[in-house]
Amino acid sequence: MPISKFVIKNTPRQAVVAIHGNDGQATITPTEICYAGQTIDAPNVNLAITSLHYQVERFANIKRSSDTVINLVAGYDTVRFSEDLGFTIGMTANANITVNVGGGNNSIFLQLSKSDGYIETNRQTLAPKNR
């Protein structure tokens, strides 16, 4: 089964991306998880990995700017970086996130935090009151 990628949650400040498949790679770009009407200031984007849930049969890794930031071995686990460990995986936070999986049936869920560089639309426009 080829790699499939789904954005299963997308809000102005968070996104959850699910990756399933048996061999290959999937890339998450900062622009593809923009909320409706949201734009980005690409050089200033801060897209951090806040938690990870995975089940891999052989191996997988997660890269940012071709640097491996997380290696996953066979098995399953949930790692809540910000809740349990007090930090997020935010190095090269404006780079794409590439997930590589090698063989077997794999499922990886990444929870992402969107902060600097994600520009929200002005949801309410107030006109000056004429008195």
Beta strands, then each sheet from edge to edge (+ up, - down):
strand 1: 4-10
strand 2: 14-28
strand 3: 39-40
strand 4: 47-64
strand 5: 67-80
strand 6: 97-114
strand 7: 118-119
sheet 1: 1+ 2- 6+ 4- 5+
sheet 2: 3+ 7-
end
